Amino acid sequence: MHVGLGEAVTGPERPATGWLHYASGAGRWVIVATVLGSGMAALDATVVGIALPTIGRQLHAGVAALQWVVTGYALTLTGLLLLGGALGDGYGRRRVFMAGTVWFALASLGCSLAPNAPTLIVARALQGVGAALLTPGSLSILQASFVPDDRSRAIGAWSGLGGLATAVGPFLGGWLISALSWRLIFLINLPLALGVVAISARYLPESSDPTASRRLDAPGAALVTLGLIGVVYGLIQGPELGWGSPLTLTALLGGAGLLLAFALVEARGAHPMLAPAMFRSTQFSAANAVTFVVYGGLGGALFLLPIQLQQVAGYSPLAAGAALLPVTFLMLVLSSRSGALAARIGPRLQMSVGPLVVAAGLALSARIGASAGYVTDVLPAVAVLGLGLAITVAPLTSTVLAAVPAEHSGIASAVNNDVARAAGLVAVAVLPVATGITGDSYLHPEAFSSGFHLAVLLAAGACALGGLLAGVTIRGPAGGRPGREERGLHCALEAPPLRGDDRPPGR
C-alpha cells in the first residue's frame, strides 16, 4: 500500500517509519479531521431527529414524510457507501474523503433552503451521496495511517471524540430550533466542512490500495440503491396506499428483485464493489450480523425517542436535545478505554455484554410518558443506553477492520457502515408501521405514546438478540489475551508478515 505521508505531513511530525503514532502531533490532527468529517454525518442525524416534530408542523408533513426525511438520506448513503469505499481504495482515501466533505456541505446548504417537504427530501438524498464518500474514508484512513499497536486506541478515540458531535448536536440543534429556525441545523455543517478540508489538506496522509480496480461498479451501485428505494417505499407507503395495492406490491417485489440481482452481479462481476470473498471470513460475517441486529433496534428507537420527548412528555427541542446528552458523554469518556480493553482481552465479552446493556436502556425508555420526570424516567434510560454503546461500538468496529487485510480496510469499513445504515433504514420504515404510528399520529400524544412503548420494547429485544449472537459467533483470542504471535500474522500495510526483527519501534 502506498502511504504518501510526504504529500500531506511535513516538518518534524513526519514519522521515520512511514506510520503515524497516536501520541504524535500529526497523529492527533488526523484523528481530529476524521472525527470532524464523520461527526458531521453523526451530528446531522441527531439534529434532524430532534427537528422532526418542528419540520412536520412547519412543512405540514405527516409521519410518512418525516420517515422520508430520514430515509431519503439513508437510502443514498446506504446504496452508495460501498462505492464510496471502493473509490477511496482505488483513487486515494484522502482525496475522496475531502470531495465527500465538500459535497455534503453543499447539500446541507440545499436542505437549509428547502421550501417544502419534497424539496427537503431530495436535498437530504443528496446529502447522503456526500456522506457515502466521506464516511468510509474516516475509518480506513485511521486503519491505514497508524502503526498497528496504536490502531485500536486511535479507533477508540475516534469513537469517543465522535461523541462530541452527537453530544453538542442535539443541544445546539435544539437551541437553534427553539430560538431561531430548524433551517440553521443544516447550516452548522458549513464551518465544520471548512475545518475538515483545511486540516485534511495539511495533515492527512494519502493512502490507497494499488491492487484495487479503478473501474466503478455502477451497475451494482444502481441495483442496490434502486432495490432499497423500492423496498422502503413499499414499507412506508403501504399503510396509506394499502398493502395489496398494485403500487405497493410492485415496489416491494421489484425492490426485492433488484436486491437479488445486486447479489448476483456482485458474485459474478469482474470488478464488484462488494467482494464476496470478504464474507468467507467468519469473524467478518459474524460482526456484520451483530451490527445489523443491534443497529436496527437502535435506529428504530432513536427515530421515535425525540418525538416522544417533545410530543408526549412536553419537552422543547432544546430540552429534548439536552436530555440525550448522557448517551454521548458516556461514549466520549469510555469508548477509548473500551477500545483499549478489547485490544487486550479480545472483543467477544464486550460485544456480548454491550448490546444487552443497550437493550436494558431501551427497555427503560418504555417508562417515558406524559408525566415522565427527567431524573426518574429519562435519565436512567439514556445513561444505561450510553453505557451499552460505549461498551459495544469500539470493539465492534475494530473487529470488522481486523477481520480483513488492511489493503481492503476502505471497503470493509464501508460494508460495516452500510450494514448499520441498512439496518436503521429498515427499522425506521418498519417499526412505526408495526406499532401503529402512521399518518398524523405524532400529533396525537396518546396514540403515539402507545406505539412508542411497544416499539422500544421490540427494539430492546433486537439488541438483546445481537448480544446473544455475538456471544455465539465472535471468537475470543486464545487464552483470553491476544498473543504476540497471533497479532503478528499479518501486517496492516502491504508488506510481508511482521516478525520479531521487523516490527515497528516499541514492540
N, C-alpha and C positions, 0 to 999 in steps of 0.2 A: 504494500500500500504506500502511495506517495503521501507524505505529510509535509506540506510546504511551509514550514514554520518561518523560513526566511522571508516569505512573501507577506506575512501578517504580524510577526512578532520580531521586534528589533531591539537592540540595546542589550543591557545586562540581563534582561529577563529571559533571553533566549536560552533554553536548556541545552547543555552539551550533548545529551543523549538523543535529542530529537523528540523526546516525550516531555510533556508538562508534568510538573509536580503540584500537588494540591496546595502546598504551602507557598508556592511562588506567586509573585505579583501577576504575572501573565496568566497563571492558572486561575487566580481569583477573578480576573477580568473575563476569562472565558466562561466561568460559571455565571457571572453577572449577565453577560449577553444572552446566554441560553435561557437563564431564568426569566429575563425580561421578555424574550421572544415568546417562549411557551406560556409565560404568565399573562401575556395579552389575551391569548385564547381562553385561558382559565378565568381571567378577570371578566372577560366578555360574557362567558357562560353564566357566572354567578350573578353579575349585574343584571343581565337580561331576565334571569329568573325572578329577581326582586321587582323588576319593572313590569312584569306581565300584567298584573291587575290594572295598573295605570294605563299601559298601552291599550289594553282591551277596552277600557272605558272611553279613552280619548279617541280611539280609532273605530269605536263601535264594532268590536270584533268579538265573536263567540269563542267557545273552548277550542273548536277545530282550528280557527285562525291562529289562536295562541299556540296550539300544538305545532302549526306550520312555521311560526316564527322561530321555534326551537329546532324543529326537524328540517326546515329548509337549509339551515346552516349545517346540521349534522349530516344531511344526505350528501352534499357535495364534499364535505370533509371526509366522510367515510368512503365514498366512492373513489375519490382521487388520492387518498392518503398513501396507498401502495405505490401509485405512480409518482407521488412526491418523494417517497423514499428511494425509488429507483432512479429518479432524476438526480438526487443528491449523490448516490453511489456512482453514477456514471459521469456527471458533469461537474461535480465538486459540491461538497455539502455546505460550505460557507456561501458559495455563490447562490445556491438555491434557497438557502435559509434567508439571505438578505432580500432576494427577489420576493419571497413569500411575505416577508415583513412589510415591504412597500405595498404589495397588492392588498394585504389585509388592512392597512391604514386607509387606502383609497376607498375600499369597500365600506369601511366604518364611516367615512365621510358620507357616502351614499345612504347608509342607514339613518344617519342623523337628519337627513333632508327629506326622508320619505313622507309623502303627504297622506298615504293611506296604507291599509294592511297589505294588499297585494304588492305594492312597491317595496315595502319593508321586507316582505318575504323574499323577493327577488334579490334585494341588496344583501340580505343575510346569506342567501345561497352563494353570492359572490364572495362574501367573507369566508365561507367555508373553503373556497378554492385557495385563497391565500393561506389559510390555516393548514391546508393539506400540504403546502410547500414548506412551511416553516416548522411544523410540529415534529416530524420525524428527524429533522436536522438537529434539533436541540439535544436530543439524547445521543444520536450517533456521533455528533461532534465530541461529546464528552468521552464516549467509549473509544473513539479513535485517537484522542489527543493526550489522554493522561496515561501515566505509567500504570502497569497492571495493578500494583498494590494500592494505588490511590483511586481506582475507578469506583469501587463501592462507596468510598467516602464522598467522592465528587457527586455521584448519583444521589446519595442520601442528602447532600447539601442542596442539590437541585430540587429534590422533592420538598425539603423543608423550606428553602427560600422561596420556592414557587408558592408556598402557602401565604407569603406576603401579599401576592396578587389577590388571592381569594380572601385574604383577611381584610385588606384595605378595600377591595372591590365592593362587597355588599354595603359596607359602611359609607364609603364615598359615594357609591351609586345611590344608596337610599337618601343621602343628603341632597344630592343633585336633583333627584326626582321630586323630593318634598319641597325644596327651596326654589328650584328653577324649572327644569324640564327633563323628561326622560331622554330627550334627544342628546343631551350632553353626555350620557353614559357611553355613547359611541365615540364622541369627540375626544374622550380621555385617552383613546388608543393612539392618537396622533403624536403627542410628545413622547410616549413610550416607544413608538416605532422609530422616531428620530434618534433616540438614545441607543436603540439596538443597532441601527445602521452605523452610527458613529463608532461605537465600541467594536463592532464586528470588523469594520474596515481596518481598525488599528491592531487588534489583538487576536482575532480568531485564526487559528491555523487552518489552511485548506487541506482537505483530505478527500480521497475518492477510492473507488475500487477499480484498479486497472483492468480487471477481468470482466467488469460489468459492460453489457452491451449498451450502446447509445441509441439503439433502435427502440422507440417507445411502443409500449403495448397499448396502443389506442383502442383496439377492439375490446381488450379486457376491461379497460377503464370505462368504456361506454356501456358495456354489458352490465357490470356490477352497479354502476350508478343508476342506469335506467331500471334495472331489476329492483333495486332498493326503493326507487321512487314509486314503482308500481305497487309493491307490497305495502309500503307505508301509506300511499294514497288510499288503497282499499281499506286498510285498518282504520284510518282516521275518518274517512268519509262514509264508511259502511253504516254507522248508526243513522246518518242523515239520509243517505240515498236508499238504504235498505240492503241487507246482506245478500239478498237474492237478485238485486238489480243487475242488469247486463253490464253496466259500467263498473260496479264493484267487483263482480266476478271476473271481468276482463282484466282489471287492474291486478287483482290478487293472483290469478292464474298466469297472466302474462308476465308479471314480475317474477314469480317463482320460476317460470320457464327461462327467463333471461339469466337468473342467477345460476340455474343448472347449466346453461350454455356457457356462462363465465367459467365455471369449474372445469368444463370440458376443454375450453380454449386454453386455460392455464395448464392443464395436464398435457396437452398435445402441442402447444405452441412452441416455436423455435426460440422466442425471446419473451417468456412470460414474466410479468412483473411480480407474480407470486409463485416462487419456485416450489413445486410440490415436494422436492427433496427436503426442504426445511422441516416439514412435518414428519419426516422419518425419525427426528429426534423426539423421543417420548417426553423428555423434560420440556421441550418447547411446546409441544402439543398440549401437555397437561397444564402448563402455566397459562396458556391462552384459553383453555377451557375454564379454568378458575376465574380468569379475567372476565369472560363473558357472563358467567353466572353472577359474580359479585357486582360488577359494574352495571349489569342490567337492573338488579334490585336497587342499587344506589341511585342510578339515573332516574328511574321512575319516581322514587320517593322524593328526590330533591327537586324535581319539576313541580310537585304538588305542595311541598312544605312552605315555600314563601307565600303561596296563595292562601293556604290555611291560616298562616300567621296574620295576614292582612285582612282577608275577607271574613274570617270566623273569629279569631282572637282579638281583632280590632287594632293590630299594630299598624303604625305608619310605615312607609317604605324605609325610613331611616331606622326605626326600631326593629323592623324585621331583619334588615341587614346586620345591625349590631347583635341581634340575637344569635346569629350564626358564627360570630367571631371565635368562640371557643374551639370550634372544629379546626379552623386554620391555625389558631395559636398553638394548639397541641401538636399539629403536624409540623409547624415551624420548629418547635422546641425538640421534638422527639424523633423526627424522621431520619436525621443524620445519624443519631445513635442507633436507630433501628437498622439502618443500612450497615453500620459497622458491626453490630451484633450478628447480623446474618452472614457477614463475611467470615466471622469466627466460628459460628456453630452450624452454618448451613441454613437455608431458607424454610425448611419444612415446618418447623414448630411455629414460626411467626405467621406463615401463610395458612396454617390450620387454625390457630387461635384468633388471629386478627379478624377474619370475616365473621367469626362467632361474636366477637365484641361489637363489630359493626351491626350485626343482626340485633343484638341487645339494644343498641342505641335507637335503631329504627322502631323496634317494638315499643320502647319507652315513649317515642313520639306519638303513639296512638293515644296517649293521655292528654294531648294538646287539644283543647276545645274552646268553646266560647268563654268560659270562665277560668281559663288556664293562667296560672301565675308563672312568671319567668323563673324564679328561683325553685319553685316546687315542681314544675311540669316541663318547661322548655330546657332549662339549663342541664338537668340530668341527662336528657336525651342527647343533646348536642355534644356534651362533654364525653359521654361514652362513645358516641359516633366518631368524634375526633380521635379518641384514643385508639379505636379499632383501625381507623385509616392510617394512623401513624405506625402502627404495628405492621400493617399489610403492604403499603404501597412500595416502599423502597426495596424490600426483599423480592416482591413480585417482579418489579422492573429489572432488577439485577439478574434474576433467574432467567428471564426471557433472553436478555442480551448474552448471558454466559452460555446459553444452550447452543449458540451458533458461532462459527468463526467470525472474528471481528471485521473481516472484509465485507461481511453481509450485515453489519450492525444497522445500517440505514434501513434496509428492507425489513429486518427483524423488528426494529422499534416501530416501523410503520405498520407491520402486521398487528403488533400488540395494541397500538393506538387504535387501529381500525377495528379490532375485536371489541375494545372498550366502547368506542363510539357506536358501533353497530348495536351492541347490547343496550346502550342507553336509548338509541333511536327506536328500537323495537319496543322497549319498555314504555317510553313516552307515548307511543302510538297505541299500545295495548292496554296499559294499566288504567287510564281513565275510562276507557270503554268497558273494561271488565268489571269496574266498580261503580258504574252508573254515572260517571262525571261526563256529561255531554251538553251540547247546546250552550245555554247561558246559565248553567247550574252554578258556576262560580260566583254569580251574583246573588245566589240564594244560600245563605250560610248553613242552614240546617241540612239541606240536600248535599252540599259539597262536603261538609264535615263527616257525614255518614260514609260517603265514598272514600274519603281520605283515610279514615280509621282502618277500613278494610284494606286499602291499597298499601299502607305502610306495613301491615302485618304480612301481606303477601311478599312485599319486598324484603322484609326481615327473613322470611322463610327461604328466599332465593339466596341471600347472603350466607345463611347458615349452611345451606347445601354446598355453597362454594368452599366453606371451611372444611367440611367433611370430604369433599372431593380432593382438596389439597392434601389432606392427611393420608389419603389412599394413594395418590398418584405422584406427588412431589418426592423426589429422592433426597435423603439427607446424606452428608459425607460419611465415609467410613469412619467408625469410631466416634461419630458425633462432632468431629472437628476437621476442617479442610486441611489436609496434609500438604506438605511441600511437594510431594510427588504428584498428587492429583492436580494441584493448581499449576504445575509446570508442564502439563501435557501439551498445551497449545499456547503459542504466542498470540497476543491480542492484535498485533500488526502482522503484515505479511512478511514472515520471516520463519526460519527453522524453529522447531520446538525449543523452548528455553531449557537450558541445562544449568548446572551449578556454576559453570565458568562464564556464562554469558547473560546472567540475569542483570536487570538494571541495578544501579548502585542502591545500596540499602537493603538488599535481600540477604 
